[in-house]
Amino acid sequence: MHCRDSRRLHHIQVRLADGGSRCDGRVELYYNGTWGTVCDDSWDLADARVVCDQLKCGQALNATVSGWFGPGAGPIWLHNLKCTANDSVLWECPAGPRAQSDCNHKEDAGVICSEHRAVRLQDGPSPCQGRVEVLYNATWGSVCGDSFGMVGAEVVCKQLSCGSARSVESSVTFGRGIGNIWLDDVNCRLHDSVLWQCPSSPWGEHNCDHREDVGVICSGHRQYTAPFKLQTLSVFMIPCIFVTLFVAVSIAFAAELRRSSQKGNRNRQYFNAGLTDPVYEEVDIQEIGTGPDFHSNSSLDKLEYYTGSDLHECEDVNMQGSFSSCDAESRREYDDVQSFQME
């Protein structure tokens, strides 16, 4: 889109929306009385650099795509941008026909510039209590406690929507930070709305160490809010986890049913195979006792089984100590059985 006419240029504006500061967010253009977005087709750092330069936000650190800062609304004014080092404003970059794209707001482009700054309270029991840390040049660092008072704490609490300041704490309360110490000699005023508006030493210049990191306790309670992209990921991740678990359980259950079925088939095959051949048992009939005429009851029972004789008729006679013809007949039958087994 080439808007060389000065009158039309005056009515075009650019901003970064839904980020943590004015130097990061979704790229939006105000054109023809309406705010709209930019499609991420061909969006890269060269395009992001033009936006950061326009907003005096330093260098472009990241050219975000796929609606990283959330979907916008209204028209999609620009797409297929191809900015060069000679371009100073976004709408002068070569691009596709204005407001004529096949994009949707899930493809809204965004920018993170080096001057993007943020504040947080770290290592406390809630987002409204902790060690004061600021994001500068894409890196988190702490704040030295020199000259930091209740007015500075009030600025931090209001900036974080955490109510009013209750106290200023030393590093003993929330521990020592690591990395950079970005701010020192911070002297906030009542009209300051963000921490980096307060008079201080230049960024990164200090005479402190992390034993002097300052902390703040605010009166409010605020739940942690993840960036839009993290929220989107969590919304999609939870159903995926449940589906994965369901599939895994189903596979395990099916495998167990298959193993049980195979085991049952093997048992039936073994049982059927076992019935095909008869089972024989050898029975040894042995003579127990000291005398030739003494036989155990078990021997007599076995003899009765093989001969079919009714030996119980002789039991009364044997118990009286006499020898009857029945007893003699039994001995002959017993000998016959032994002869039969030997054959």
Buried (B, 14 or more C-beta within 10 A) or exposed (E): BEBEEEEEEEEBEBBBBBBBBBBBBBBBBBBEEEBBBBBBBBBBBBBBBBBBBBBEBBBBBBBBBBBBBBBBEBBBBBBBBEBEEEBEBBBBBEBBEBBEBEBEBEBBBBBBBBBBBBBBBBBBEBBBBBBBBBBBBEEBBBBBBBBBBBBBBBBBBBBBEBBEBBEBBEBEBBBBBEEBBBBBBBBBEEEBEBBBEBEBBEBBEBEBEBEBBBBBBBEBEBEEEEBBBEEBEEEEEEEEEEEEEEEEEEEEEEEEEEEEEEEEEEEEEEEEEEEEEEEEEEEEBEEEEEEEEEBEEEBBEBBBEBBEBEBEEBEEBBEEEEEBEBBEBBBEBBEEBBEEEEE
